[in-house]
C-alpha cells in the first residue's frame, strides 16, 4: 500500500513540475534555514556541558548593595572560596582564577604577547576536565613557577617540539616551567584561557583578603545538592568575615550560585560578553516560522489547485476508496516532497556551513548533523513539515462529494477564505521579521554612532607590561611628537573604552565624610585634551602645578550627581577609606574640576561615577594620529618604540576597534537575523508567485473577454494585483502591534537606546507592498499582454 502511495505521489510531482518545483524550493529553503538555526541553537545550549562535573560546578557571583545602588559582579574576594571549603564540609572542592590579562612571554629569541593569562589553584584540573596533550593534570600546577599552555600557545614557542619541561620567561627575573599542554579550550566555553600559571606568593597571601572583588571562584558541590542550603549560609559569612569591613560604609554583600551550564545564556553582568537565552528563543521561533511559511505555500497551492484533482478524488471514491486512504495518499505526497527538500537541504547545509560559521562567529562542523540526536530532530522536521503542509489539503481534497464532482457542479472556490488567511499569516510573519530586523540595525547604528563623550577616531593604544618602560615614557612621548603626523600622546591606567573596577574613597558629602565606591582612573596631564574630553567646571590637571599629582582629583558629572553637590569644586576626597586602628591617614585631595560624562565601557553599561587622579606615567599609552599617511605614521611609531624599548614588543590597537568589538556579538546575531528575515520573505514570495500564476491561469478566459471588450493592459494588471494587495494590507494591523511590542521589550535591555519611530513601520509596510507587487506583477503583465484570440479560440 505504501509503495502504491509513493508511486502515485511521484507521478503527481512529475506531472505538475512547475508547482512541484516551487513547493520543493520553498521547503528546501525553509528546512535549510531551520537546520542551520537549529545548529546555532544547539551550539548555544551546549556551552560547558562537555565538563565531566558540569552538573556539580557553580560559579559564585557577588551582589554588592550600596546605599544608592546595587552592583552584580562575576568576581569575588580571594578568601571566599577557601573559607567556604573550610567552614562547610559539603563543599567538595573549589578553584579560583586570578586574572593577569595580557602578558609578554619569551623563549630564547621568540617573544609573544599572550592574551587571557590567569593563575589558578592547583585544584583546577580536579574541578574542570580539560584534556591534556602533555603532562599530568594531578601535579601540573602543584609547584610554584609552573605554567600550563594550550596547544596553540605551545606551538607559538616550541613548534612541533615537545613543550614539556621547557622554560618561559615573563620578565627579566621570572621563569616558568611548562608542566602541561592542553587541547585548545573548546569554543563552547564561557571561560577561556591560553596560559595558566601556578599561584605565587601574592595569590597565596590573598587567601585572607576580603576587601577586593577581582577573582573568579568556582565550587564543586555534591550531585543533586540543594543550593539553597549554601545560599542560606551567606549571611553568616557576611557577618563573620565581611561585615567588619563594609558594614560601617552601609554596604551589604551577598552571593549567588550560578550553575556552570547556565552561565553562558543566563548571566550578563558587568564585563561579561555571553550569549542570551532570548536569542535562542528568537532563532528557534524564526526556524519554526520559516518551516511554517514553507508549509503554508504547499497548503495554498494544493487547495488552490483542488479543481484539477477533484475528478481524481471522485473516481477514487466511486471505485470504493475510503477517505482515510485518500488522506494517506495526500499526506504521502507532502511527506515525499519534504523528504526531497531535506535531501537538498543537507547538501545546501554542507555547502553553506563555512559561510554560516563566518557570519555567526561559530565553529560548527557538518558532523554535528550526523549525530543520532540531530538525525532524530531532522526526521522530526520532515514529519512535522510534511504533516503540517499536507494536513489541510488532505482533509479538504478527501472531503469532495463524488456525485457533485462527476456532474461538473463542483465549486473549487470552497477553500478560498482559508487560502487568503494563510497568505495574510505569511506576510504578517514576514512583516514582523522585517520590522524587527530594521529596528535591530537601527539600535546597532545608534550604538556605533552615539557620542561617547570622547574622540575615538585615529587613536591607537599601546599597553605596557611592567613598570620599567613607564620610566622612559616622556622620552618616547617627545620623540613621537617630533613627527607632525602625531597630534597628541598621553597615558592612562586603562584604555578609554574599558575602564573597570571600583575603589572605596572617603568623599565629602553634604552631610559629612562618606565611604563610597567609585571607579578610579589615573591619567597624565595631557590625557583629557588628547581624548577631546571637556572640563565643564574648574580646570584640567596642569604640569605647571606639580602638587596636582598629590592633592587634586577630577570627577565626572555622574559623581557630582551621585554626591548631590551643588558646588563640587574644593570638595575633599580622601584617597582610601577612613583610617582604622591607629593606621596613618591616607592623603587628602580636593576636586579641582568636573569633566563632562563620557562612556567608560560600551553602551551596554551605564555611565558610572568616576574619580580621576593625576599620575605622570601610566600603563596604557594613547596616541592620536593624523588621518593622512597612516601606514607611514605607524611605521614611525614602531621604529621609535623599538629604539626606546629594544627588549619590548610593539603591539597596538585602535580605540575604535576596541569600541566595535564590544558590539561584535550583536552584529553577528543581527546578520543572522537579517539573512533569515530576507529568506522568510523569499519563501513567502515564492508561494505568492505560485498562487498568482495559478490564479492567472484560472482567469485567462475572463481576461481575454475583458480585452476584447476594450480593457487596457494597466486595468488588467490592477485587477489581478488588487486581491493580493488587499491580503498584504490585512497583514499590517496584525504585524505592527506584535513587532512594536517585541522591539519595545528588546530595547529595554539597553541603558541607551534608539527610539522606535513611526517611519520604520511606514517604510517596512511600503517595502512589503512593493515586494508583493514585484512578485505578482510579472504574471499579471504576462496575462494582460497575451493575445485574447489564444485564450478564447475554444469558445
N, C-alpha and C positions, 0 to 999 in steps of 0.2 A: 504493500500500500504506500509506504513512504517513498519507495523508488518511483512509483507512478506519479506521486505528487511532485517529486523533483523533476521528472521528465516534462510534465505539463508546465511547471514553473519556468524551466529553461526555455521551452518553446515560446512562452509569452514574453520572456525577456528579449529573445531574439526577434520576435515579431514586431515589437514597438521599440526599435533601437534608440530612437531619439529620446523618448521619455525614460527609458531604462538608463540611458547614459546620464541624464540629468539627475535621476534619483541616486544612482551609484556615485556620481561625482559629489553630490551634496552629502551623502552618507560617508563617503571617504574622507572628505574634509572634516566633517563632524567627528568621526571616530579617530582620525589622526590627531586632531587638536585635543580630543578627550584623553587619548593615551599620553600625549606629551604633558598635558596638565596633570594627569594622574602621576606621571613620573616625578614631576615637580613637587606635588603634594606629598607623595611617598617619601621623597628625599627630605622634605622639611620635617616630616613626622619621625624620621629615623635618627635624628640627632642624639648622639651619646648612647644610643641603645646597644652599640657594639661592646660596651664595657661589661665585663663579666658580673660586676656587682652593681649594675646600673640601678636596680630597684632598691638598693640599700644606701646609696650615696646621696647626701644632701649638702647643698651649699648654704652657709649661714650668711644672711644679709642683715644690715643694720638699719634700724629706724631711729633717727636722732630728732627728737622733738624739742625745738627751742620755743621760747615764749611766743614768737611771732611767725614761726614757720616749721615745716616738717621736711626732713631730708631722708631719702631712701638710697642707701649705698650698697653696692655689691661687695664692699670691703668691710673688714672688721679689724679689731685690735689684735696684735700678735699673741697676747696672753689668753685670748678667749678659748681657742680650740684645746690647747693642753690643759687648761683649767677644767673644762667640761669633761675631758677624759679622766682627769684625776678625781673629780668630785662625784661623777655619775658613772657607775660601773657598766651601765647598759650601753654607753658609748664605746663601740668596739675598736675604733681606730680613727685617726684624723690625719690630714696633711694640710700644710699651709704653703702658699706660693708668694714669695717676696718679689715684686716686680723690679727689674733692672732696666727694662726698656731696651734701648739700642746700645750695643757695646762693640768696641773695636777689639777683634781678636787677631793675633799674629801667630804665624807658624813659619819660622825661617824668614824668607823674603816675602811670603804671602801675607796680605793684610785684608781683612774684610770686616765691614760693619755687619753685625748680625742683629736682626730685629727680634722682638719677643723673647728676650732673655729673662729667666727667672732663677731664683734659688728656691729650693724646695726641701722639705723634711725628707729624711731617708725612707720614710714610710710611703712615699708617693707611689711606688710600684706594687705595694701591697693593696693600696686603695684603687688605683687605676691600672687596667690591664693593657698597657701599651706593649706592642710586640718588639722584642729585642732581636736585632740582627747580630750584634756582638755584645758580649758582656753578660754579667749575671744580675738580674733585677733584684735579687735578695741583698746584694752587697754594693750595688753600683754607686750609691751616694752615701755610704756609711762613713767614709773618711773625708776629712776636710781637704779642700783643694781638688775635688773630683768634679768632672763635668760629663754629662751625657748629651750627645748630639743626635739630631735627626739625620737620616741618610743624606738628604740634600745638603745639610750643613757640613757633614763629614766629607762629602765629595768635593766641596769647595776647597778644603785644605789638603786632603790626602788623596784625592783622585780615586783610583781603583784599589789603592793600597789599604791595608787594614789600619783603622784609626785607633784600635785598642792599644792602650799603653803609651800613646803619643802625648805630647805636651802642647798646650796652647797658652800664649801669654796675653794677658788683658791690659797690662800697663808695664811700666819699667821694672816692677819688682814682683808682680803676682803671676804665678804659673798654675795652670790647672791640668791635671792628668785625665785623659779621656778614659773613662771606665765603662762606657757603654755607647752603643749606637742603636737607635730606634728606627723602625719604619716611620716614614713621614706621618705626622698626625692626620688622621682622616679628615676630609673637609667637612664631614657632617659632625663636627665637634664644636661646642660653644666656646671652648677654651683651647688655644693652640700655642705652641712654643717651638723654638728652633734649637734652644740650648737650655739645659737645666744644670745649675751649679749646686754643689753641696752647700748647706748652710754654714756661714762663717761665724766668727765670734760675735759680730754685731747682731745677727739674727738670733743666736742662742741667748744673748743677753736680753733680747726683745721679748722673751717668753714671760717677762714680768711687766711689760708695758701695756697700760690700759688707756693711755691718752690719745693715741693716734690710730686712725682708721685708714690703713693703707695696704693690707694684705688680703688675699683670698683664702678663705677657710672652708674645708670640706670635712664632713663627718661620715663615718660608716656606722649605721645603726642596724640592729637585728632585722631579719626578714619579717615583714608584716607588722612592724613596730608601730604603735600608736604615737605619732609625733607630738600629739598634744601633751603627752607626759613630759617630754623635754621642754616644750614651749612653756608649760606651767612653771618650770624651774627658773626661767629667765628673770623674773622679778627678784628672786633670791640672789641671782648673780649680780644684778644691778646694785642691790642694797649692800652686798658684801664687798664687792670689788670696785664698782664704777661710781656709785653714789658719792663716796668721799671726794671724788674729783669733780663731778659735774653737777651735783645737786645744788651747790651754792650758786651756780650760774643759771639755775632754773632749767637745766637741760635734762631731759629724760631719755634714756637709751633702752631700747628693747630689740629683739631679734626675730627673724623669720627663718624658717627652714624651707628651702626650695628643693623639691625632688630634682635630681640631676636631669632626668628626661623631660622636665617641664621648662628648663631654663631658656632654651632657645626660642620657644614660641610664646612664653608667658611672662618673661622678665624683660623690662625695658627701663632700667634705671640709669642714672647719670653715668656717662662714659661708656655705656654698653651700645653695641650695634648688633642686635639679634634679629631674629625673624619676628613674625607676628601671626598669631593664630587667626586674626581677622583676614589676612591674605590667603591662608589655607582655605577658610570657608569661602572666600570670594572666588578663588580659582576653581574650587570644587563646584561652585554654583555655575561658573562660566562653562565648565566642561559639561555639566548636566544640560544647560540651556542650549549649548551647541548641538548636542545629540537630539534634544527635543525639537529644535528648529528643523534639523535634517529629517526627523521623523514626520514632522508636520508637512514638509514638502511631499513626502510619499503619500500621506493621507489625502492631501489636497488633490494631487494628480490622479490617484486611484479612484477617488469618489467622483471627480470631475469627468473622468473617462468611463464612468459606470455604464453609460448607454452602449458603448461598444462591446461590453461584456454581458449585457442584460440577456440577450438571446442565448448565450452560452449557459448562463445560470438557469434560464427557463428550461432549456433542453435537458440539462443535467437533472433538474428536479422531476421533469416528466419521466425520465428514464429511471427514477427511483432513488436518486442521490439524496442523502439526508443533509439537513442544514449543517450539522456538526462536521460532516465531511467536506462540505463546501468551505466552511470556515477554516478547516485544517488546510485546505488547498491554498487559500489566500494568505494564511499565515506562513505557510511554507515558502510562498513566493517572496514575502517580505524578509523572512529569515535568510533565504538564499541570497537575496540582494545584500543583506547586511554582512553575510559571510564573505561575499566578493569584495565588499567595501573594506572589511577587516584585513583581508589579504593585501589589498592595495595599500591600506593604511600602514601595515607593518613594513612594507617596502619603503613607503614615504618616511616613516619614523627613522628607519635605518639611514636614509639619505639626509634627513633634516636634523638629526640629533646633534652633530657637531655645531651647526648654526644655532640651534636652540640653546646649547650649552654656552656659546659665546654671548648670546643675548641675555640669558638668565643668570650667568655667573656660576652655573652649576658644573659638576663633573660627573654626569650620568653616563653610564655605558649601556649599550644595547643589550648586553647580557642580562640586565635587570628585567627586561621584558620576558626572558625565558625562565625566570624563576616560577616555581609552581603556583605560588600565591598570586603572582601577577597574571599568569596564564588563566587562572580561575577568574580573576577580575575581567580580563579581556573576553572570556567566554560569557560572563555575566552581561557585559556591554552588548554582545551580539544578541543574547536572549532578550535583554531589556529593550534595545533599539528595535529589534525585529518584531517583537510583540506589540510595543507601543505604536510603531509605524503601521503595522498590519491590522491592529485590533479593530479600529473603526471601519476601514474598508471591508474587513471580513464580516463584521456584523451587518453592515449596510448592504453589501452586494448579495450576501446569502439570504437576505430577507425579501428579495424580489418575488412577486407572485408570478408563477409561470403563465397563468391564463392572461394576465394583463400584458406581460412581455410579448408573448407569442401572437396576441391580437394586434400588437402595434400600438396599444393605448398607454404604454409605459411612459411616464414623465421623468426624465433624467434630472430634473431640477430639484429633486427632493432634498439633496444634501447641500444645497447652495448656501443656506444660512450657516451651517456648520463650517463649510469651506471659508466663508467670509470671516467667521470668528477666528479660525486658525490663522488667516492672513493677518488679522488685527493683532493676534497674540505674537506672531513672528516679528512684526515691525515694532510692537511695544517693547519686546526684549531688545531688539536691535537699537532702538532709540535710547533706551535706558543705558545700554553699554556705551553708546556714542557720547551721551551727555556726561557720563561718569568719566570716560577717558578724557574728555575735554577739560573737565574740572581738575582731574589729577594732574594734567600737564600745566594747567593754569597755576596750581599750587606750587609745582616744581619750579616753574619760571619765576613765580613770586619769591621763592626762597633763593634762587640763583641770583636774582637781580635786586634783592632787598638791600637797602642801605645798612651796612653792618656797623657804621659809625667809625670806620677807618678805611684807608686806601689799601686794598689788597692786590691791586694790579702792579705787575712788574716788580714785585718784592720777593726776593729769594731768602730762604733761611738756611743757616748752617749751624749744626749743633755740636758744641764741644763735648768731650767725654771726660775730661778731668780738669783740675784747676790750673795746671801748668800753662796751657795755651791762653787762658784768660789773662795771664800776666803780660802777654805780648799783644793784647787786643788793640791798644792805641797805636802801636807800631803798624799793625795790619790796617787799622782804620785810616791812618794818614796816607799809607801807600795806595789804598783803594781810592780815596777821594782825589788823588792826583789825576785820576782818569776822568775826563769831562763827561763820559757816558755813565758815571756813577753819581747819583744825586745825593744820597744820604746813606750813612752807616750807623747803626745803633745796636744795642744789646738789651736782652730781656731774659727773665728767668724761664720763659716758655714761649713757644710760638703764639702769636696773637690769636690764631684760630682755635687754640686748645689750652685755655687757662683753667687748670683744675685744682682740686684740693681746698681745704679750709683750715684756718688757724684761729685760735682764740685770742682776741685782742680785748684789752680793757679800754673802753671808749667812754668819753664824757657825754652823758645824755642830758636831757633837760632836767632830770631829777637826781643826777649824781653819776658816779662811775658804774659802768655795767660791763660784765664779761660776756662777749658775744662772738659768734663765729663769722668770719669774713673770708672771702677769697683774697689771698695775698698775691702781690706781684712785685717783682723787683725790676727796675728799668734804669737806664743811664740817662744822662742829661738830654740826649738827642732823640730819645725814643718817641715821645708824643709827637714831635714835629715830623719825624721820619714817617710815622704811620698816619699822618694827616688828622690827628685827633684834636678836638677843640677844647681848650680850657675855658669854661663858661663863667667861672668866678675865680678870683685870685690869680695866681701865677703858676708857671711851669717851674720845674727844677732848673737851677742855674749853676754852671760850673764856676761862676764868679762868687758863689756863696757856698764855700766848702762845707759849712755846717748842715746843708741840706741832706747830706748822707747820714747824719746823726739824729737830727731832731725835726725833720719835715716829712710830711706824707701828703699825698693827693688822694682824694676819694672820688668815686663816681656819683652820679645823681641818684642811683638806686640806694647807695649808702646814706646819702642825705635824707632821702625819703624814709628809709627804714628807721633812722635815728630821730626823725621828726625835727631836725634842726631848721630853725628859721635863719640863723646866721652861722654857717658851718666854719667859716674861717676863724682860726685860733682855737678850735676845739682840741682837747687833749686826746691823744691816742698812746696808751702805754703798750710798747711792743712786746707783749706777752701777757700772761694772766697776772692776777694780784699775787704779790709775794706771800709765801706760806712758811711758817715755822722758822722765822728769822732769816729766810733767804734774802740775798741782796735784791734791791728793787731793780726791775728792768728799766731800760731807757724810756724816756717820755718824749713824744714828738707832738707837733701841732699840725693841724690841717692848714696847708698854705694855698690849696687850690681845689677846684671841683672840675673834673673832666666830664664832658658830655658822655652819656651812656653809650657804650659800644658792646657788641655781642662778643662774649668771651669763648663761646663754643658755637655750635651750629644753631639754627633756628628751632631745633627740637628742644632746646634748653632756654628757659627764661634768663634774662639778664640778672646777674647776682650782685649784691653789694660788694664793692671792691675797695681794698686799701692798697695803694701803690707806694712803694718805698724806693728811695734813690740809692743805687749802688753803681760803682764806676764800671765794673766788668761783670758780665752775666753769661750763663751757659749758651744762650741762643743769639746768634748774630742775625740781624735783619738788614739786608742790602737792597736799597731801591735803585733801580737802573732805568736808563732811558729806553723807550720802546724801539729806538733805532739801533742797528748793529748789535743785536742781542748775542749772536754767536761769538763775535769778537770780544764783547764785554765779558762773557762767561769764561772765555779762554784766558783773558787777562786776570780775572778774579782767581781762577785755578792756579795760574802761574804765581801770582802774588802770595796765595795761601801756601804753596809748596816752598816758596822762598822763606816765608816766615816760620812755617811749621814743617820742616822737611820730613819729620817722622810721623806726620798725621795725614790720613786720607782726606781728600776733599770731596765731600758729598753734600748736595744741596737739594732743596725742594722749593718750588714756587709756592707762595702762600695761597694763591688761588687754586692750586692743585689740592692742597690740604682741605681747602674750603669745599671743593667739588667732591672730594672723596667722602665727605660726611653724608652726601645725598646719593651715593652710588647705588646703595641697595634699593632705594625708592625709584631711582632712574631705571634700574633693571626691571623692577616689577612693573613700572609704567610702560616699558617697551613691550613686555609680555602682554599686558592688558590691552595695549593698543593693537598689537598684531592680532590677537584673538577677537577683539571687537570688530576689526575690519573683516576677518574671516566669517564672523557671525553674520554680518551684513551681506557678505558674498553668498553665503548659504541661503539666506532669505531671498536674495535677488535671483538665485538660480531657480528656486521654487516659483517665484513670481513670474520669471521668464517662461518657465514651462506652462504655468497656468495661463499666462497671456497668449502663448502660442496655441494652446488647446481652445481657449475661448474664441480666438480669432478664426480658427478652423470651423468652429460650430456656427459662427455668424457670417461665413463667407458669402452665402447667397443673399442674406439681408443687406450686406454691404454692396453687393452687385446691384440689387434693386435700387438702393439709395443713390448709387452713382448714375444709374440710368435716368433716375428722376431729377438729376442735377446737383446732387450733393458734391461739395468740394472735398479735396484731399484733407484740408485742415479740419473740416467739420467731422469727417470720418475718424481722424486721429483723436479729436476731442471726445467723440462718442465712445471709442474703445478705451480711452485712458481714464475717463471720469469715474468709472466704477472702482478702479484700483486706487485712484486718488482719494475717493471717499473712505476707503478702508484704511489707508495710511493716516488720513486726518482723524479717524476714530481712535487711532493708537495714541495720539498726542495727549488727550486728557487722562489716559491710563498711565503712560510712561512718565510724564513730567512730575507728578507728585511723588512717585516712587523714587525717581532719580534724585529729586531735590532732598528728600528726607535722608536717603542713603549718603549723599555727599555732605549734608549738614552734619550728620553723626560722625563721618570720617574726619572732617575738618576740625572737630573738637579735640583731636589728638595733637594738634599743633598749637603751641602758645602764640605763634604769629602766623596768620593765615590770610589768604586772599578772600575777597567777597565773591559769592557765587555769581551774582549778576544775572539779570533777565536776558541779556544778549546771548548768553550761552545757550539758553533754551530756544530762543528765536533762531539762532544760527543752526543749531542741531536739527530743528524741525524743517527748516528750509532745505538743508542738505539732504535730509531723508526724503523729502518730496522730490528733489532733483534726481536722487538715486532711483527712486521709483519710476519717474518719468523716463529716465535713461534706460531703464530695464524694459519697459513695455513699449516704448515709442518705436523701436525697430520693427516689431511685429505689426504695430498699428500702421506705420507708414507703408510697410510691405503690403499689407492687405488693402490699404487705401489706394495704392497706385496700380493694383492688379487690374487687368482688363476685365470689365464685367462680363464680357462675352464668354470668358473661360468658366466663370462660376455659374452662369445661367443657361448654358447651352443644353443642359439636360432637362430643362423645364419645358 
